[in-house]
Amino acid sequence: MESTSALLLARSQFGLNIAFHILFPSITIGLAWILVYFRIKYSRTGDATWLTAYKVWTKVFALSFAMGVVSGITMSFQFGTNWPGFMNRVGNIAGPLLAYEVLTAFFLEATFLGVMLFGMSRVPGWVHMTATVLVAVGTSISAFWILALSSWMQTPAGQVTVDGTLIAGDWLRVIFNPSFPYRFVHMMLASGLVSAFVMIGLSAWRLLGAPRDAAALRALRTAAAIAATLAPLQIVSGDLHGLNTLEYQPAKIAAIEAIWKTEKGVPLVLFAIPDEARQRNDFAIQVPKGASLVLKHELDAEIKGIDAFAPDVPPVAPLFFGFRIMVAIGVLMLLVAWGGAWALRRGALAPPWLLWIFVGFTFSGWVATLAGWVVTEIGRQPWLVTGVLRTAEAVGRISDAQLGASLTGYGVTYGLMLLAYIVVVTHLAGQGGSAEPAEKGALA
């Protein structure tokens, strides 16, 4: 396929698929560990409130896990239909990493998820607790392998070329490529924040209808404490990730900051309307020498601009605005988490106005996560694997009409599925739960 529009449609379709898919692992990875905490607290204290919270949020986890599996399977087919050049060229690296994820993570999750969901009254308490822990471990292992592949595509290392095909010369270097540690930590913290804010928002929704629901209040306090702890850590992680990106993907940083020309003492652009045609920033609000200080910790440090990387530069506007949306949402989440944790101290009941704020931020983590993925993935363009495989070289021969029709179908289907998901989880949380009789050997 040589059509530019078809290439854009293929990218848009895969982008839609991965954007929809990432919504659900971003909840389940963090929520699984919160469920472990609830389960341990119940076993240690015997307090039925912890059991109620566990049962309510296990339902949310199960639904989110199912949505992630379905969307992940759909996305995997597109490697063959839309991007055959990717698997033909780098399949010897991508294939094993995806297989490792299935063998070491998905099977682990799928096996023990049944025990976690349906075995509480059928197995000893320690077995059920172990199953809950193993499901959480599985979600984290899954993130490990997926981030290893994604990071390798950003900063490839350890590969060798044999007859035009890439193979792994050093698997440790492939997996632990230069950006992997930063991206993995950043994503794990992001998932913790996403799940914490989903719990904050939906627990607040429950408390608006049932102010004395002890389980919802306990879940709200727990999630607020988690969010208040993780938010500043995420800011530090993001800064370190940015410095790593400056070292290995300086063109991406130039686009994020809308730095058009290489210069010293580069200002930090807080807001502007980037004009790619004229290579300038209109209506710019900026801090003099701020970018040099933030990125290189020197006021007069030189930073390479987009001119240094032409023509292989990513589009500026999506990165520029995506990054600022991510940062703005992240700062607001920090303020809400800290304010909420303070307001809920000493067992205080949250006033209705604060509960409504919490409800408004229920899916704020999704917005920040999607904005971050836009920056990450579009920032790699025009490369599919940086410096190794161009996006245009990997796309399949599919007509514009076929891609347009399937993209429309995906968009409508995913929109309906997302709406249904939000309605169902809101209903589950709003309905609350009750502590049923303890499981066999509950405190064993």
C-alpha positions in Angstrom: 0.0 0.0 0.0 1.5 3.3 -1.0 -1.5 5.6 -0.3 -0.7 8.3 2.3 -4.3 8.4 3.4 -4.3 4.6 3.8 -1.2 4.8 5.9 -2.9 7.4 8.1 -6.0 5.3 8.3 -4.0 2.2 9.3 -2.3 4.2 12.0 -5.5 5.7 13.2 -7.2 2.2 13.4 -4.3 0.7 15.4 -4.2 3.9 17.6 -7.9 3.5 18.4 -7.4 -0.1 19.3 -4.5 0.4 21.6 -6.1 3.5 23.1 -9.2 1.5 23.9 -7.3 -1.5 25.2 -4.9 0.4 27.5 -7.9 1.8 29.4 -8.5 -1.5 31.1 -5.0 -2.8 32.0 -4.4 0.6 33.4 -7.2 -0.2 35.9 -6.5 -3.9 36.5 -2.8 -3.6 37.2 -3.2 -1.3 40.1 -6.6 -2.5 41.3 -5.3 -6.1 41.6 -2.8 -4.9 44.3 -5.4 -2.9 46.1 -7.6 -6.0 46.2 -4.6 -7.9 47.7 -4.5 -5.2 50.5 -8.2 -5.5 51.1 -7.9 -9.3 51.3 -5.0 -9.2 53.7 -6.8 -6.7 56.0 -9.9 -8.9 56.1 -7.9 -12.0 57.0 -5.9 -10.2 59.7 -8.8 -8.3 61.3 -11.9 -10.3 60.5 -13.7 -7.0 59.9 -16.6 -7.6 57.5 -16.1 -4.0 56.1 -12.9 -5.1 54.3 -14.7 -8.2 52.9 -17.5 -6.0 51.5 -15.0 -3.7 49.9 -13.1 -6.6 48.5 -16.3 -8.2 47.0 -17.5 -5.0 45.4 -14.1 -4.2 43.7 -13.5 -7.7 42.7 -16.5 -7.4 40.4 -15.1 -4.2 38.9 -11.8 -6.0 38.4 -13.4 -8.9 36.7 -15.3 -6.7 34.3 -12.2 -4.6 33.5 -10.1 -7.8 33.0 -12.6 -9.2 30.5 -12.7 -5.9 28.6 -8.9 -5.9 28.4 -8.7 -9.5 27.1 -11.3 -8.9 24.4 -9.7 -5.7 23.2 -6.2 -7.2 23.4 -7.2 -10.1 21.2 -8.6 -7.8 18.6 -5.5 -5.6 18.6 -3.2 -8.6 18.1 -4.9 -9.5 14.8 -3.9 -6.2 13.4 -0.2 -7.1 13.4 -1.0 -9.5 10.6 -3.8 -7.6 8.8 -2.5 -4.0 8.9 1.2 -4.3 9.7 2.6 -7.4 8.1 6.0 -5.7 7.5 6.4 -5.3 11.3 6.2 -9.1 12.0 8.2 -9.9 8.8 11.1 -7.7 9.9 11.1 -7.8 13.7 8.8 -10.8 14.4 11.7 -12.8 15.8 11.9 -10.3 18.6 8.3 -9.1 19.0 6.9 -12.6 18.7 8.8 -14.2 21.6 8.1 -11.2 23.9 4.4 -11.4 23.2 4.6 -15.2 23.8 6.4 -14.7 27.1 3.5 -12.4 28.2 0.9 -15.1 27.4 2.9 -18.0 28.9 4.1 -16.3 32.1 1.3 -13.7 32.8 -2.0 -14.4 31.0 -2.2 -18.1 31.9 -1.3 -17.2 35.5 -4.0 -14.6 35.7 -6.6 -16.7 33.9 -5.9 -19.8 36.1 -6.1 -18.1 39.5 -8.8 -15.5 38.6 -11.4 -18.3 38.8 -10.3 -19.2 42.3 -10.2 -15.5 43.3 -13.7 -14.9 42.0 -15.6 -18.1 42.9 -13.4 -19.9 45.4 -13.8 -17.9 48.6 -16.3 -20.3 50.1 -14.8 -23.4 48.5 -11.1 -23.3 49.4 -9.1 -22.5 52.6 -8.5 -18.9 53.2 -4.8 -19.1 52.6 -5.4 -20.6 49.1 -7.9 -17.9 48.2 -5.4 -15.2 49.4 -2.6 -16.8 47.4 -4.8 -16.8 44.3 -5.5 -13.1 44.8 -1.8 -12.4 45.1 -0.9 -14.5 42.0 -3.5 -12.6 39.9 -1.9 -9.3 41.0 1.6 -10.7 40.2 0.3 -11.8 36.8 -1.0 -8.4 35.9 2.4 -6.9 36.7 4.3 -9.6 34.8 2.0 -8.8 31.8 2.9 -5.1 32.0 6.6 -6.1 32.2 6.6 -8.0 28.9 4.4 -5.5 27.0 6.5 -2.6 28.2 9.6 -4.4 27.3 8.5 -4.7 23.7 7.1 -1.2 23.5 10.3 0.2 25.0 12.4 -1.7 22.6 10.5 -0.2 19.7 11.3 3.2 21.2 15.0 2.6 22.0 16.0 -0.7 20.3 19.1 -2.5 21.7 20.6 -6.0 21.6 19.4 -6.8 18.0 21.4 -8.0 15.1 20.4 -8.2 11.4 20.7 -11.5 9.5 19.6 -11.5 5.8 17.5 -8.3 6.3 15.7 -9.8 9.4 16.2 -8.7 12.9 16.9 -11.3 15.6 17.9 -11.0 19.3 21.7 -11.0 19.7 21.3 -10.4 23.4 18.0 -10.9 25.0 18.9 -9.0 28.2 19.8 -5.9 26.2 16.6 -6.3 24.2 14.4 -6.5 27.3 16.3 -4.1 29.5 16.7 -1.5 26.7 17.6 2.1 27.6 14.1 3.4 28.1 12.5 0.3 29.7 13.2 0.9 33.4 11.7 4.4 33.1 8.7 3.5 31.1 7.9 0.5 33.2 8.0 2.4 36.5 6.1 5.3 34.9 3.3 2.9 33.7 3.0 1.0 36.9 2.6 4.3 38.9 0.2 5.5 36.3 -1.9 2.3 36.7 -1.9 2.8 40.5 -3.2 6.3 40.1 -5.8 5.3 37.5 -7.2 2.6 39.7 -7.0 4.7 42.8 -9.0 7.5 41.2 -11.6 5.1 39.8 -12.0 3.8 43.3 -12.2 7.3 44.8 -14.7 8.5 42.2 -17.0 5.4 42.4 -16.8 5.2 46.2 -17.8 8.9 46.4 -20.7 8.1 44.0 -21.9 5.4 46.4 -21.5 7.7 49.4 -23.6 10.4 47.8 -26.5 7.9 48.0 -25.5 6.1 51.1 -23.4 8.4 53.3 -23.0 5.7 56.1 -21.7 2.9 53.9 -18.6 1.9 55.9 -17.1 -0.2 53.1 -17.4 2.6 50.5 -15.9 5.1 53.0 -13.0 2.7 53.8 -12.3 2.2 50.1 -12.4 5.9 49.5 -9.9 6.6 52.3 -7.6 3.8 51.1 -7.6 5.0 47.5 -7.1 8.6 48.5 -4.0 7.6 50.6 -2.7 5.6 47.7 -3.2 8.5 45.2 -1.7 11.0 47.5 1.4 8.8 47.8 1.8 7.8 44.2 1.1 11.2 42.6 4.4 12.9 43.7 6.3 9.7 42.8 4.8 9.8 39.4 6.0 13.4 38.9 9.6 12.4 39.8 9.3 9.3 37.6 8.1 11.5 34.7 11.0 13.9 35.1 13.5 11.0 35.0 11.8 9.5 32.0 12.0 12.9 30.2 15.7 13.1 30.8 16.1 9.6 29.4 14.0 10.6 26.4 16.2 13.6 25.8 19.3 11.4 25.7 17.9 8.7 23.4 15.0 10.4 21.5 15.9 14.1 21.4 13.7 14.7 18.4 10.7 13.7 20.5 11.7 16.2 23.2 12.2 19.0 20.6 8.6 18.4 19.4 7.1 18.2 22.9 8.7 21.5 23.8 8.1 23.0 20.3 11.8 23.9 20.0 12.2 24.7 16.4 15.9 25.7 16.2 19.0 24.5 18.1 20.0 27.2 20.6 21.2 27.9 24.1 19.1 29.2 26.9 15.9 27.8 25.5 12.7 29.1 27.0 10.1 26.8 28.5 6.9 27.2 26.5 3.9 26.8 28.9 1.3 27.4 26.1 1.4 28.3 22.5 -0.2 27.3 19.1 2.7 25.6 17.2 2.8 26.6 13.5 4.6 23.8 11.8 4.5 25.5 8.4 6.3 28.6 9.6 8.2 26.7 12.4 7.2 29.1 15.1 5.0 29.3 18.2 2.1 31.7 18.1 0.6 33.3 21.2 3.4 31.8 23.3 3.5 32.0 27.1 7.0 31.0 28.1 9.5 31.1 30.9 12.9 32.4 29.7 15.6 29.7 29.7 13.2 27.4 31.5 13.5 24.5 29.1 17.3 24.5 29.4 17.0 24.5 33.2 14.5 21.7 33.3 16.0 19.5 30.7 19.8 20.0 31.4 19.7 21.8 34.7 21.7 24.7 33.3 20.2 28.1 32.3 22.3 28.5 29.2 22.5 24.8 28.1 22.1 24.1 24.4 19.1 22.0 23.3 18.8 20.6 19.8 15.8 21.8 17.9 13.6 20.2 15.3 15.9 21.6 12.6 18.6 19.3 13.8 16.6 16.2 13.0 14.7 17.1 9.8 13.2 15.4 7.9 12.7 12.5 10.4 10.7 14.5 13.0 7.3 13.7 14.6 4.3 16.0 14.2 4.6 18.8 16.8 1.0 19.7 17.7 -0.1 16.2 19.1 3.0 16.0 21.2 3.0 19.6 22.4 -0.7 19.5 23.5 -0.7 15.9 24.6 2.2 16.5 27.0 0.6 19.5 28.5 -2.8 17.8 28.9 -1.0 15.0 30.7 0.9 17.3 33.0 -2.2 19.5 33.7 -4.3 16.5 34.6 -1.5 15.1 36.7 -1.2 18.3 38.8 -4.9 18.4 39.3 -4.9 14.8 40.4 -2.1 15.6 42.9 -4.1 18.5 44.4 -7.3 16.4 44.6 -5.5 13.5 46.1 -3.7 15.6 48.8 -6.8 17.6 49.5 -8.9 14.5 49.8 -6.5 12.6 52.0 -6.4 15.6 54.3 -10.2 16.1 54.4 -10.7 12.4 55.2 -8.2 12.3 58.0 -9.3 10.9 61.4 -12.3 9.2 60.0 -14.1 12.4 59.0 -17.0 12.1 56.6 -16.5 13.9 53.3 -18.9 16.8 52.6 -21.1 16.4 49.5 -19.2 19.1 47.5 -16.0 17.1 48.0 -17.7 13.9 47.0 -18.8 15.5 43.7 -15.3 16.6 43.0 -14.1 13.1 43.5 -16.8 11.8 41.2 -15.7 14.3 38.5 -12.2 12.9 38.7 -13.2 9.2 38.5 -11.7 8.7 35.0 -9.1 11.5 35.1 -6.4 9.0 35.1 -7.6 7.7 31.8 -7.3 11.1 30.2 -3.7 11.5 31.5 -2.8 8.0 30.4 -4.1 8.4 26.9 -2.4 11.8 26.6 0.9 10.2 27.6 0.5 7.4 25.2 -0.2 9.8 22.4 3.1 11.6 23.2 5.0 8.3 23.4 3.7 6.6 20.3 3.3 9.6 17.9 6.7 10.9 19.2 8.4 7.9 17.6 7.2 8.7 14.1 8.2 8.3 11.3 9.7 5.2 12.8 7.8 2.1 13.9 11.1 0.8 15.5 13.3 3.8 16.0 16.2 3.9 13.5 15.3 0.4 12.3 11.9 0.2 10.6 9.8 3.0 9.2 6.1 2.9 9.7 5.5 3.3 6.0 7.6 0.2 5.3 5.5 -2.0 7.6 2.0 -1.2 6.6 0.0 -3.8 4.6 -1.7 -3.4 1.2 -5.2 -2.6 2.2 -7.5 -0.1 0.4 -8.6 3.2 1.8 -12.3 2.0 1.7 -11.6 -1.1 3.7 -9.6 0.7 6.3 -12.2 3.5 6.5 -15.1 1.1 6.9 -13.3 -1.0 9.6 -12.1 2.1 11.4 -15.7 3.4 11.6 -16.9 0.0 12.8 -14.3 -0.1 15.5 -15.1 3.4 16.6 -18.8 2.8 16.9 -18.3 -0.6 18.6 -15.7 0.7 21.1 -17.8 3.8 21.9 -20.8 1.6 22.8 -18.6 -0.8 24.8 -17.0 2.0 26.7 -20.4 3.6 27.5 -21.7 0.2 28.6 -18.7 -0.4 30.8 -19.0 3.0 32.5 -22.7 2.4 33.1 -22.1 -1.0 34.6 -19.2 -0.1 36.9 -21.1 2.9 38.1 -24.1 0.7 38.9 -21.9 -1.9 40.7 -20.3 0.8 42.8 -23.5 2.7 43.4 -25.3 -0.5 44.5 -22.6 -1.3 47.1 -22.3 -4.7 48.7 -22.8 -6.8 51.7 -20.5 -9.1 53.6 -21.6 -12.7 53.1 -20.6 -15.5 55.4 -16.8 -15.8 55.6 -15.0 -18.3 53.4 -13.7 -21.6 54.5 -10.8 -21.1 56.8 -11.1 -17.3 56.5 -8.5 -16.4 59.1 -6.2 -19.4 58.4 
